[in-house]
């Protein structure tokens, strides 16, 4: 069926805006997404109910099956399988007493709430290969420790979310870095840029990705100084006054710390190994020599995560069998409980995927980019591209989709209007995409971070938003300085100073 074209109309943003507004007001994510999906489907079908049903049916089917190519949508399927596997792993670590053993071990060595929060934040330097992997794996590891020290689940979700995407987008050896470098490679060829390699351009862009850099620094600042603003202060107060339900208290089994560490190590090693393997296969098919960076650029993330999940479950199962910690009946029940615990997150994720398709078909990205690209002063171009990238990622809930749409547009605008600002403009898009992703209730990473922390999803969105906006304001100032001075160093300094002033003003107001 032929869809109505909204690429030149403000109506293109209505479904996304409606879903997001309802989610914030009602705190009922599934209901809000459903309204956005239905309204968008009706608009695209010119308000024909029959055509809207046909469109929606094909959209839902596309989550698992690509009818155009007659193949299964392995990426989505693998991500769902990985979530189920992580749920099983978490449940087995709980029922075997490993989570409680690690929490008791950490409690003896970590000195207070500050140490627990810094530990959770620091784990990103080990799990930076993928944001999904980081949010769920670190959530499973850190949650028993942060619970012991009465750190709120909202604070843990913030730590997970605000270290996941920012670190992934900065690292060349990650699923995000590989994807971005693939896009950059094509843009360099398109615009005849020969003095920079894709990896060189990526590293230069990472150095100017002010939002990602200062989001990570903000997490450690918040963890160390207990800088609680907005509703986060309430959640931290509630956490101190109450006791979290300790998942590990459901078993009296004497666990061992190594039985938690070994499965997590297996998860990391197997995931990285499979990423290299699948990447090498892709290189071989194109008759290209093996390289670590090339393998990560061409890897298949979904199957790699599944392989890592299976390896971790095999290892934890062997540990349980060797020490005869639980019966087969308890093992089976734990697996079922683990899978059930992921159903809510998977449901939200599927709805988010559907509305992302609807927003894409509404051409909201084309409308927003066209709106900004007309009659723009060159000096404000990086800052405006940051804002547009943030708005687009917030509306669609996807950084990767924003990269795919906005990086070519930003490159084309900068190449013609201000070639010297090409890399700052591309970096601003990357930063804006991560910012919008952080703030969006329908973002995959936001959903999985609340899942990893076992925090109410909308509580996570509302408590994280003030921190994201503070860093965003400082970042806009930084990109304005870059546009005026053409200096990334001056932009970095301006961002740092702006963030320092904003934090000082907030702390003064709090005190």
C-alpha positions as CSV (number, residue, x, y, z in Angstrom):
1,X,0.0,0.0,0.0
2,X,1.1,3.6,-0.7
3,X,1.8,5.6,2.5
4,X,1.0,9.3,2.9
5,X,4.1,11.5,2.7
6,X,4.6,13.8,5.7
7,X,8.2,14.6,5.0
8,X,7.5,18.3,4.5
9,X,4.9,18.6,7.3
10,X,4.9,19.3,11.0
11,X,2.4,16.5,11.3
12,X,5.3,14.0,10.8
13,X,6.3,14.4,14.5
14,X,2.8,14.0,15.9
15,X,2.9,10.2,16.7
16,X,6.3,10.4,18.4
17,X,5.3,13.5,20.3
18,X,2.0,12.1,21.4
19,X,3.5,8.8,22.7
20,X,6.3,10.6,24.6
21,X,3.9,13.2,26.1
22,X,1.5,10.4,27.3
23,X,4.3,8.4,28.7
24,X,5.5,11.3,30.8
25,X,2.0,12.2,32.0
26,X,0.5,8.7,32.6
27,X,3.7,6.7,33.4
28,X,2.1,3.9,31.4
29,X,4.6,3.2,28.7
30,X,2.8,0.4,26.8
31,X,-0.5,2.4,26.6
32,X,1.4,5.5,25.4
33,X,3.3,3.7,22.8
34,X,0.1,2.0,21.6
35,X,-1.6,5.3,21.1
36,X,1.4,6.7,19.2
37,X,1.5,3.6,17.0
38,X,-2.2,3.6,16.2
39,X,-2.4,7.3,15.5
40,X,0.7,7.0,13.2
41,X,-0.7,4.0,11.4
42,X,-4.0,5.8,10.7
43,X,-2.2,9.0,9.5
44,X,0.0,7.0,7.1
45,X,-3.0,5.1,5.8
46,X,-5.0,8.3,5.2
47,X,-7.3,7.3,8.1
48,X,-8.5,4.2,6.4
49,X,-9.0,1.7,9.2
50,X,-8.5,-1.4,6.9
51,X,-5.3,0.0,5.4
52,X,-4.1,1.0,8.9
53,X,-4.6,-2.6,10.1
54,X,-2.8,-3.9,7.1
55,X,0.1,-1.5,7.6
56,X,0.3,-2.3,11.4
57,X,0.2,-6.0,10.8
58,X,3.1,-5.9,8.3
59,X,5.0,-3.6,10.7
60,X,4.6,-6.0,13.6
61,X,5.5,-9.0,11.4
62,X,8.7,-7.2,10.3
63,X,10.0,-7.5,13.9
64,X,10.6,-11.1,13.3
65,X,10.4,-11.6,9.5
66,X,11.6,-9.4,6.6
67,X,9.0,-10.1,4.0
68,X,10.8,-8.1,1.3
69,X,13.9,-10.3,1.5
70,X,12.0,-13.4,2.7
71,X,14.4,-13.9,5.7
72,X,14.0,-13.8,9.5
73,X,14.9,-10.6,11.3
74,X,17.8,-12.3,13.1
75,X,18.9,-9.1,14.8
76,X,15.7,-8.5,16.7
77,X,15.3,-12.2,17.4
78,X,18.8,-12.5,18.8
79,X,18.4,-9.4,21.0
80,X,15.2,-11.0,22.5
81,X,17.0,-14.3,23.0
82,X,19.9,-12.5,24.7
83,X,17.4,-10.8,27.1
84,X,15.9,-14.2,28.0
85,X,19.4,-15.7,28.5
86,X,20.4,-12.7,30.7
87,X,17.2,-13.3,32.7
88,X,18.1,-16.9,33.2
89,X,21.7,-16.1,34.1
90,X,20.5,-13.5,36.7
91,X,18.0,-16.0,38.2
92,X,20.6,-18.8,38.4
93,X,23.2,-16.5,40.1
94,X,20.5,-15.5,42.6
95,X,19.2,-19.0,43.4
96,X,22.8,-20.4,43.7
97,X,23.6,-17.7,46.2
98,X,26.3,-16.2,44.0
99,X,24.8,-12.7,44.0
100,X,24.6,-12.7,47.8
101,X,28.1,-14.0,48.1
102,X,29.4,-11.2,45.9
103,X,27.4,-8.6,47.8
104,X,28.8,-9.9,51.1
105,X,32.4,-9.9,49.6
106,X,32.0,-6.4,48.3
107,X,30.4,-5.1,51.5
108,X,33.6,-6.1,53.3
109,X,35.8,-4.3,50.8
110,X,33.7,-1.4,49.5
111,X,33.6,1.4,52.1
112,X,30.1,2.8,52.0
113,X,27.6,4.0,49.4
114,X,30.2,6.0,47.5
115,X,32.3,3.0,46.8
116,X,29.3,1.0,45.6
117,X,28.3,3.7,43.1
118,X,31.8,4.2,41.9
119,X,32.2,0.4,41.5
120,X,29.0,0.3,39.4
121,X,30.2,3.2,37.2
122,X,33.8,1.8,36.8
123,X,32.6,-1.5,35.3
124,X,31.9,0.2,32.0
125,X,35.6,0.1,31.3
126,X,35.2,-3.7,31.1
127,X,31.8,-3.9,29.4
128,X,32.0,-1.1,26.8
129,X,31.7,-3.4,23.8
130,X,27.9,-3.0,23.6
131,X,25.3,-0.9,25.4
132,X,22.8,-3.7,25.7
133,X,25.4,-6.0,27.2
134,X,26.6,-3.3,29.6
135,X,23.2,-2.3,30.9
136,X,22.1,-5.8,31.7
137,X,25.4,-7.5,32.7
138,X,26.5,-4.6,35.0
139,X,23.0,-4.3,36.4
140,X,23.1,-8.0,37.4
141,X,26.6,-7.6,39.0
142,X,26.2,-4.3,40.7
143,X,22.6,-4.4,41.9
144,X,23.1,-6.7,45.0
145,X,26.0,-4.4,46.1
146,X,24.1,-1.1,45.6
147,X,21.1,-2.6,47.4
148,X,23.2,-3.6,50.3
149,X,24.4,0.0,50.7
150,X,20.9,1.4,50.1
151,X,21.6,3.1,46.8
152,X,18.3,3.7,45.0
153,X,17.5,1.6,42.0
154,X,16.9,4.9,40.1
155,X,20.5,5.9,40.9
156,X,21.8,2.6,39.6
157,X,19.7,2.9,36.4
158,X,21.2,6.4,35.9
159,X,24.7,5.1,36.3
160,X,24.1,2.2,33.9
161,X,22.4,4.4,31.2
162,X,24.8,7.3,31.4
163,X,27.9,5.2,31.1
164,X,26.6,2.7,28.4
165,X,26.0,4.7,25.2
166,X,28.6,7.4,26.0
167,X,31.4,4.9,26.4
168,X,30.3,2.8,23.5
169,X,30.1,5.9,21.2
170,X,33.6,6.9,22.2
171,X,35.3,3.6,21.7
172,X,36.4,2.4,18.3
173,X,36.4,-1.2,19.4
174,X,32.7,-1.4,20.2
175,X,29.5,-2.2,18.2
176,X,28.7,1.6,18.1
177,X,32.2,2.6,17.0
178,X,32.3,0.0,14.3
179,X,28.9,1.1,12.9
180,X,29.9,4.8,13.0
181,X,33.2,4.2,11.3
182,X,31.4,2.3,8.5
183,X,29.2,5.4,8.0
184,X,32.2,7.8,8.2
185,X,34.1,5.7,5.6
186,X,31.4,6.3,3.1
187,X,31.1,10.0,3.9
188,X,34.8,10.6,3.4
189,X,34.6,9.0,0.0
190,X,31.5,10.9,-1.0
191,X,33.0,14.2,-0.2
192,X,36.5,13.5,-1.6
193,X,38.3,13.7,1.8
194,X,41.6,11.8,1.5
195,X,43.7,13.3,4.3
196,X,41.8,11.4,7.0
197,X,41.2,7.7,7.5
198,X,37.9,6.5,9.0
199,X,39.6,5.6,12.3
200,X,41.5,8.9,12.4
201,X,38.2,10.8,11.8
202,X,36.4,8.8,14.4
203,X,39.0,9.5,17.1
204,X,39.0,13.2,16.2
205,X,35.2,13.2,16.5
206,X,35.3,11.3,19.8
207,X,37.6,14.0,21.2
208,X,34.9,16.6,20.3
209,X,31.9,14.5,21.5
210,X,31.4,16.7,24.5
211,X,28.1,15.2,25.7
212,X,29.5,11.7,25.9
213,X,32.7,12.7,27.6
214,X,31.1,14.9,30.2
215,X,28.1,12.5,30.8
216,X,30.7,9.9,32.0
217,X,32.5,12.5,34.1
218,X,29.1,13.6,35.5
219,X,28.3,10.0,36.6
220,X,31.5,9.8,38.6
221,X,30.9,13.3,40.1
222,X,27.4,12.3,41.1
223,X,28.6,9.0,42.5
224,X,31.4,10.6,44.6
225,X,29.7,13.7,45.8
226,X,26.1,12.3,46.0
227,X,25.0,15.2,43.7
228,X,21.2,14.5,43.7
229,X,18.9,16.9,41.8
230,X,15.3,16.7,40.9
231,X,13.4,13.6,41.9
232,X,16.6,11.7,42.3
233,X,17.0,13.2,45.7
234,X,13.6,11.7,46.7
235,X,14.5,8.3,45.5
236,X,17.8,8.4,47.3
237,X,16.0,9.5,50.5
238,X,13.5,6.7,50.2
239,X,16.3,4.1,49.6
240,X,18.0,5.2,52.8
241,X,14.8,5.0,54.8
242,X,13.6,1.7,53.4
243,X,15.1,-1.7,52.6
244,X,15.1,-3.1,49.1
245,X,13.8,-6.5,48.5
246,X,17.0,-8.6,48.4
247,X,16.7,-11.0,45.6
248,X,19.3,-13.2,47.0
249,X,17.5,-13.6,50.3
250,X,15.1,-16.0,48.7
251,X,17.7,-18.7,49.0
252,X,19.7,-20.0,51.9
253,X,22.3,-21.7,49.6
254,X,25.9,-20.8,50.5
255,X,27.2,-19.3,47.3
256,X,30.7,-18.4,46.1
257,X,32.0,-15.2,44.5
258,X,33.9,-17.2,41.8
259,X,30.6,-18.6,40.7
260,X,29.5,-15.1,39.8
261,X,32.8,-14.0,38.3
262,X,33.4,-17.0,36.1
263,X,30.0,-16.7,34.2
264,X,30.5,-13.0,33.7
265,X,34.0,-13.5,32.4
266,X,32.6,-16.2,30.1
267,X,30.0,-13.8,28.9
268,X,32.5,-11.1,28.1
269,X,35.1,-13.5,26.5
270,X,32.6,-15.4,24.4
271,X,30.8,-12.2,23.2
272,X,34.1,-10.6,22.1
273,X,35.4,-13.8,20.5
274,X,32.1,-14.3,18.5
275,X,32.2,-10.6,17.5
276,X,35.7,-11.2,16.1
277,X,34.7,-14.4,14.5
278,X,31.6,-13.1,12.7
279,X,33.5,-10.0,11.7
280,X,36.3,-12.1,10.3
281,X,33.8,-14.1,8.3
282,X,32.4,-11.0,6.8
283,X,35.9,-9.8,5.9
284,X,36.7,-13.1,4.3
285,X,33.6,-13.0,2.2
286,X,34.8,-9.6,0.8
287,X,38.3,-10.9,0.3
288,X,39.7,-8.5,2.9
289,X,42.5,-9.4,5.4
290,X,41.8,-9.9,9.0
291,X,42.2,-7.0,11.4
292,X,40.7,-6.4,14.9
293,X,39.2,-3.1,13.9
294,X,37.9,-4.5,10.6
295,X,36.3,-7.4,12.4
296,X,34.5,-5.1,14.8
297,X,33.3,-2.9,11.9
298,X,31.7,-6.0,10.2
299,X,30.6,-8.0,13.2
300,X,27.2,-9.4,13.9
301,X,26.3,-8.1,17.3
302,X,23.1,-10.0,17.9
303,X,24.5,-13.6,17.4
304,X,27.6,-12.5,19.4
305,X,25.5,-11.6,22.4
306,X,23.6,-14.8,22.2
307,X,26.8,-16.8,22.1
308,X,28.0,-14.9,25.1
309,X,24.8,-15.5,27.0
310,X,24.8,-19.3,26.2
311,X,28.5,-19.5,27.3
312,X,27.7,-17.8,30.6
313,X,24.7,-20.1,31.4
314,X,26.8,-23.2,30.6
315,X,29.5,-22.0,33.0
316,X,27.1,-21.2,35.8
317,X,25.3,-24.5,35.3
318,X,28.7,-26.4,35.6
319,X,29.5,-24.5,38.8
320,X,26.1,-25.4,40.2
321,X,26.4,-29.1,39.3
322,X,29.9,-29.4,40.6
323,X,29.0,-28.0,44.0
324,X,25.5,-29.5,44.0
325,X,24.1,-26.2,45.2
326,X,20.4,-26.7,44.1
327,X,18.2,-29.5,42.8
328,X,17.1,-29.9,39.2
329,X,13.6,-28.7,40.1
330,X,15.0,-25.5,41.6
331,X,17.2,-25.1,38.6
332,X,14.2,-25.4,36.2
333,X,12.1,-23.0,38.3
334,X,14.9,-20.5,38.3
335,X,15.1,-20.6,34.5
336,X,11.4,-20.0,34.2
337,X,11.5,-17.1,36.7
338,X,14.4,-15.5,34.9
339,X,12.6,-15.7,31.6
340,X,9.4,-14.3,33.0
341,X,11.4,-11.4,34.6
342,X,12.3,-10.2,31.1
343,X,8.9,-10.3,29.6
344,X,8.0,-6.7,30.6
345,X,11.2,-5.3,29.1
346,X,10.8,-7.3,25.9
347,X,7.2,-6.1,25.5
348,X,8.3,-2.5,25.9
349,X,11.2,-3.1,23.5
350,X,8.9,-4.6,20.8
351,X,6.5,-1.7,21.1
352,X,9.4,0.7,20.9
353,X,10.6,-1.0,17.7
354,X,7.2,-0.7,16.1
355,X,6.8,3.0,16.9
356,X,10.4,3.6,15.6
357,X,9.2,2.1,12.3
358,X,6.1,4.3,12.3
359,X,8.2,7.4,13.0
360,X,10.6,6.5,10.2
361,X,7.7,6.1,7.7
362,X,6.3,9.4,8.9
363,X,9.6,10.9,7.7
364,X,10.0,12.9,10.9
365,X,13.8,12.9,10.4
366,X,13.6,14.4,6.9
367,X,11.2,17.1,8.1
368,X,13.4,18.1,11.1
369,X,16.7,18.0,9.1
370,X,15.1,20.1,6.3
371,X,13.7,22.6,8.8
372,X,17.2,23.2,10.3
373,X,19.3,23.1,7.1
374,X,17.6,26.2,5.7
375,X,19.2,29.6,6.2
376,X,21.5,28.6,9.1
377,X,24.4,30.8,10.2
378,X,27.6,28.7,9.9
379,X,28.8,29.6,13.3
380,X,25.8,28.0,15.1
381,X,25.8,24.9,12.8
382,X,27.5,22.5,15.3
383,X,25.2,23.6,18.2
384,X,22.1,23.4,16.0
385,X,23.0,19.9,14.7
386,X,23.5,18.8,18.3
387,X,20.0,20.0,19.2
388,X,18.5,18.5,16.0
389,X,20.2,15.1,16.7
390,X,18.9,15.2,20.2
391,X,15.4,16.0,19.2
392,X,15.4,13.3,16.5
393,X,16.9,10.6,18.8
394,X,14.4,11.6,21.5
395,X,11.5,11.3,19.1
396,X,12.6,8.0,17.6
397,X,14.3,6.4,20.6
398,X,17.3,5.3,18.5
399,X,20.8,6.7,18.3
400,X,21.7,4.5,15.5
401,X,18.8,5.6,13.3
402,X,19.8,9.2,14.1
403,X,23.4,8.5,13.0
404,X,22.1,7.0,9.8
405,X,19.9,9.9,8.9
406,X,21.8,12.9,10.3
407,X,25.5,12.1,9.7
408,X,25.1,12.2,5.8
409,X,23.0,15.4,6.1
410,X,25.5,17.1,8.5
411,X,28.4,16.1,6.2
412,X,26.6,17.5,3.2
413,X,25.8,20.8,4.9
414,X,29.2,21.3,6.4
415,X,31.1,20.2,3.2
416,X,29.4,23.0,1.2
417,X,29.0,25.7,3.9
418,X,32.0,25.3,6.2
419,X,34.5,22.4,5.3
420,X,36.6,23.3,8.3
421,X,33.6,22.4,10.6
422,X,33.0,19.0,9.0
423,X,34.3,16.9,11.9
424,X,32.8,19.1,14.6
425,X,29.4,18.9,12.9
426,X,29.6,15.1,12.6
427,X,30.7,15.0,16.3
428,X,27.8,17.2,17.3
429,X,25.4,14.8,15.6
430,X,26.9,11.9,17.5
431,X,26.6,13.8,20.8
432,X,23.1,14.9,20.1
433,X,22.0,11.4,19.2
434,X,23.3,10.0,22.6
435,X,21.7,12.9,24.4
436,X,18.3,12.3,22.9
437,X,18.7,8.6,23.4
438,X,19.3,9.2,27.1
439,X,16.2,11.4,27.5
440,X,13.8,9.2,25.5
441,X,11.4,6.8,27.3
442,X,11.3,4.6,24.1
443,X,15.1,4.2,23.8
444,X,16.3,0.6,23.8
445,X,19.2,1.6,26.2
446,X,16.9,3.5,28.5
447,X,14.5,0.5,28.7
448,X,17.3,-2.0,29.3
449,X,19.0,0.2,31.9
450,X,15.8,0.3,34.0
451,X,15.6,-3.5,33.4
452,X,19.1,-4.1,34.5
453,X,18.6,-2.0,37.7
454,X,15.1,-3.4,38.2
455,X,13.9,0.1,38.5
456,X,10.5,1.5,37.4
457,X,11.0,2.6,33.8
458,X,9.4,6.1,34.1
459,X,11.1,6.6,37.5
460,X,14.4,6.1,35.6
461,X,13.4,8.5,32.8
462,X,12.4,11.3,35.2
463,X,15.4,11.0,37.5
464,X,17.9,10.9,34.7
465,X,16.5,13.7,32.7
466,X,17.8,16.6,34.8
467,X,21.4,15.3,34.6
468,X,21.1,14.8,30.9
469,X,19.8,18.3,30.4
470,X,22.5,19.9,32.5
471,X,25.2,18.2,30.4
472,X,23.3,19.1,27.2
473,X,23.2,22.8,28.1
474,X,27.0,22.9,28.7
475,X,27.5,20.9,25.5
476,X,25.5,23.5,23.4
477,X,27.7,26.3,24.8
478,X,30.8,24.2,23.9
479,X,29.6,23.7,20.3
480,X,28.8,27.4,20.0
481,X,32.4,28.2,20.9
482,X,33.6,25.6,18.4
483,X,31.5,27.2,15.7
484,X,32.9,30.6,16.5
485,X,36.5,29.7,17.1
486,X,36.9,26.5,14.9
487,X,38.8,25.1,17.9
488,X,37.8,21.8,19.5
489,X,40.1,22.5,22.5
490,X,38.3,25.8,23.2
491,X,35.0,24.1,22.9
492,X,36.1,21.4,25.4
493,X,37.2,24.1,27.9
494,X,34.0,26.1,27.4
495,X,31.9,22.9,28.0
496,X,33.9,22.1,31.2
497,X,33.6,25.6,32.5
498,X,29.8,25.8,31.7
499,X,29.2,22.5,33.4
500,X,31.2,23.5,36.5
501,X,29.1,26.7,36.8
502,X,25.8,24.9,36.3
503,X,26.8,22.3,39.0
504,X,27.8,25.1,41.3
505,X,24.5,26.9,40.9
506,X,22.6,23.6,41.5
507,X,24.6,22.8,44.6
508,X,24.1,26.3,45.9
509,X,20.3,26.0,45.3
510,X,20.2,22.6,47.0
511,X,22.1,23.7,50.0
